[in-house]
Amino acid sequence: MYDLALIPLLKATWETIYMVFIASFVSIFFGLLLGICLFTTRKHQALENKMMNQVLGFVVNIVRSIPFIILMISILPLTRLLVGTTIGTNAAIVPLTIAAIPFFARICENALNEVPEGLIEAVTAMGATTSQIISKVLLPESLPALIRGGTLTIIALTGYSAMAGVVGGGGLGQLAIDYGYQRFDAMVMLETVIVLVVLVQAIQVFGDYLARHRNVKIAMVISVLMWIACIAFQAWPSTVQEGNVLRVGVMTGWPEQVMQAAKSVAKEKYGLDIEVITFNDYVQPNTALNNGSIDANIFQHVPYLEGQIKARHYQLVVIGKTFVYPMAFYSIKIQDISQLKDKAIVAIPNDPSNEGRALLILQKSHLIELKPGVGIVATVHDITANPHHLQFKRLDAAQLPRVLKDADLVALTNDFVGPAGLSIKQALLKEGADSPYANIIVVRTQDKDKPLLQQLVNVMHSPEVIDATNKIFPNGAAIPAWK
């Protein structure tokens, strides 16, 4: 279980504050400019321009209509162009900012719209220029509404930051997912919720104070101090020696714990520093590896990698195997597969790496039939025969142990067998030791002969890593695939 130490929680809290502050500062600044443009190009306003107003409004509406998780993934090339990488805390700031700019722009436009038209007409008649109208009338008159809108934006970004784990961005959201959700540690989830509630309450109280007193000087002072802290955070010297470090991508949860054992072996035996980068989905690790954001990944099997290479033309290659983690089906409602009733509910993973794998186990047990040759890429839509009329529910892998009471048959990867209070011995259906789905060590094709990567293979095959893996996955739930 997760060690309830203060340092991981403080680190995650700071990462959240860091991401949210920079994204908020930039998005409020540019959102304010965009909001002013939207308002002043309206009909009967100082810079009336129907075409520009419609174009700006159209762009704002497009960005606002895209769900944040989709936006985050779709702009990965832009993220890499701006910050040089698609993973990490800085990478998460880019989509956070882009999502918040149009959000605050609309808030700003609505706030300016509340300024009495008569006041604007009066200062215009007195000969005020456009810049004077904006700086002397529009912004001062709408300041409380703008501050409240800025407060709302910061709170929204705090919520968005919970998704930063998709790009390995860290923060409280990733801490909650990695340990509270993936490892079923309710205390971690409670800790992160408490900290987030405190942060949001503090932001709201401070925002209300600023709006009530129309005092932006305090906000400016705090912003300066925060920028100093953020710059110092980025400039803080790393303890990892350049040229002797490998960034290895793994999935969140128990695989990360295996890599912690590997880190110790790598440091002691080879003087090699392994930086573990965690991901919450099965697409990003290969994308990050192919574009150079990480040096290797260990999360997938050969059939899945081959499918990704075919679909996305990645230049990736396998340099070693790690363990076979047999997938199996479990139930707390029946004791034998022969007891499975017609129209039974069967829960399977919804990720592309494991959905087809689960269906192939069912096909091997003659419960369903799939289209010929569909293999690992099979989905429920490829089922050609379902004599028992099984009802399939596709869920996130970490959610599957939580539905054992609701489903008749549940497919679990070994990451979640222990947390579910089960053992591989209780499986009703499972893969054998000859399973082709061994986890593999994958690198870029041009890097396959690098000595550091060969050392990584030796580390993963070391007795220490085997022992650590067997403790996490006991009773034959992890089989060394290279032997």
Phi, psi and omega in degrees: 000163182292133178284120184285052180280156183283328186299312179300322180292318178295319179298314180295323179297315179296319179300320177295314179299317180301309181298311185293321181296308183296315180298321180294314182301310183292316183291324178292321179297305182286328176295323177297314178299316180293320179297320177297319178296318179299320182285313187285344177266005175292169177295136179072014176255174191300323183246041185311124180203096187301315182298312180297319181297318180291320179295313180298316179297322180295315180296316179301316181293325178297309183297319181292337183276349182272123176304143189300319182296324178288319178301316182302317182283322186290336182256022179305318177301319178294319178301314180296322179296320186279318185243359175084001180203160178251005179232159178103175184296318180296324179295326180290334183295326184298304179294328176300315181293313182296325179290327186273334182302306179293331177299310180286331179300317178293322177299316180297316180300316180293323178296316179294330180293342180277350177291129183305132181297326180298324179294318179296318180296324182294313181288331176293318179295334179278001175092016180293142177281170180300316181295325178290322178299317182291311187281329185261341184238298187300307184291314178299319183291329183260008187304311179302318179293323178294319179296317178295323177294321176296321177299315178299320179296316180297319179294320177297320179293327176299320176291317178299326184297341178296339180271003183297341179299338179300327179248025178063034186278351180075201180091177184295325179298314180292323177300316180295320180289314184297319186249315181290316183271305184293325184252009173059037179261098184296329181295320178297316179300317179296317179302312183293322178297317180298314181296317179296320177298317179297316180299311182295319178298318180296317179297316182294315180297316180294319179297319178297321179297314180297318181294322182291320183262358180052042185249106180260352181296319179298318179297322180293319179296315179296322178298317178298315179297321179292321178296321177298316180295319180293318178295319178296323179297317180288329183275351182300126184296139179279146177276354180272133181283130178296142178086350181230037183227141175238131175263114186245125180269132176222168176281154178292161178100217185296327176304327178295323180292323175299319181291335176295322175294321179296324178301317181295316179297316182299319182290316185287318186269328187236357185063027184259130178264122176255123175260115183274121178251120183261149179230155180254355179226169188264004180261317187298324182302321178286323177298315180295322179292315183296326181267006174088008180286334173228168184259338180199160170222152180223092182204349193232174175245171186300314180302321180292317179300316180298321177295321179292320179295318180295320184281326189242358176060038177292147174261072184235154183213153179271133177244357179178161176256157173244264185233151167269123176250093187302128171283148181211161176255137182232161177204145172251005180257332180230156181258342182216149185296336179293343180274358181293125185270162173298148180064022177295150178271124181243118181260129182227161179295150180259002181275151185294343180281335189235346180297308179297324179299316179294319180294326178294325176296318179294323178293319179298331179270008175064028176270333177217171171231142180247163175304139180302132174078003184290326172061219188294339182274008182299144172233175179299339179284348180265004178285122181259338178217130181220071188301333180266004179053046180295141180259115185266134175240119182264122184225162172301141186304322181286343179276339186301316179299337183280352181247015179301329180282343185257333181256157179274331182214130185230129177271124180237134166280160188293346176301332190243004179292311179299309178301334179279359180077024182245172175229152179302336180293340182271001183294137176274326175222141178202161174287155178267178180294342180272013181303136178280001188263051175286140172294143186233157176263119187242138178223172173290146185304319183288348183257001192299336183260007180293134182303321181298323181287327175292326175294326177299319177300315179298322179296313182293339179263005184286153178302326182295318180290323177299314180298315180298320180293319180293331177289323180282322181237080185281176174062037178077018180281351175226120184245120177303118187275347183271354182267000000 
